[in-house]
Amino acid sequence: MSQSRKRKQVASPYSTGGGGSNFEDHVGAYYLARLLLRAAPLGQGTAAIAREIQFQSIYRDEPVDDLRIFSSLPQGEMKLTLQIKKI
């Protein structure tokens, strides 16, 4: 087979970066659903209630910008923050 007839190898969009974005979208959708249901977000205990979710928000002192989930306990005595970074 000649060089011109060889099949060109192309990397899939998922393996070149799209997979991380898809994963980030799914994780964000999960936490948004928990917020709307006023349910406990994974990683913050069964009594916590999600209060706010931020995507791609930048803070000077924080290395994580992909996803932040702010929660509190029902009585409000403790505030919780979960930060997720896509690597």
N, C-alpha and C positions, 0 to 999 in steps of 0.2 A: 504494500500500500504506500502510495506517495505521501510526502509531507503534507501536501495540500488537502488530502482526503482524510487525514487523521482527525479524530474528534477533539475538539477544544475542551479542555477541562476548566470548569468554572466553579468557584466556591459558592455554596448556598448562602442566601441572605442571612439565614439563622446563624450559621457558623462565623459570619463576618460582622456580627454586631446586632442584628435584629433580634436574636434570641434573648439578649439581656433586656431589651426594651419590652418584648412580649412578657417576660417574667415580671418586670417592674409593673407593667399594666395589670397583670393578674393579681399581684400582691396588693397593689393600690386599690383595686376593685374589691378585694376581700375586706380590707380595713374600712373602706367607705361603706360597704354593706353593714359592717358591725356598728359603725357610727349611726347609720340611719335606723338600725334596729335597737339602738341603745343597749347593745350587748357587749360582753366582755371581749376585748381584742386579745388575740393570741399573743402570749408573751408578757402579759401584764396582770395576770391573776384573774380568778373567776369573779371577783367582786368589782373589778374596775369597769368604768364606763368611758368609752371614747368620747372626747369632747371636741377635738379639733384634729384635722389632718392637713399636713402641708406637703406639697410636691415641689421639688426643685427649689427649695427656699435656702438662701444663703445667710449664714450668721458668721460674724468675724471669728469667733472662738471655736466654732464647731467644724470638724472635718467632714461631717456627713451632710449631704444636701439632697439625696434622692427621695427619701420619704421619712416624715416624722409623724408620730402619733402621740397626741397629748391626751391623757386620761386622768381620771380621779376616782377615788372611792366614793360610794354613794353619799356618805356624810360630808365629803369634801375635805376631810382632814389631811389627805395626802394627794399630791399631784404626781403623776407618773409620765415619763417621756420615753418612748421607744423610737430609736433611730435605725433606719435600714439603709444600707449602702449597697448598691449593685457593684460587684467587683468583676 
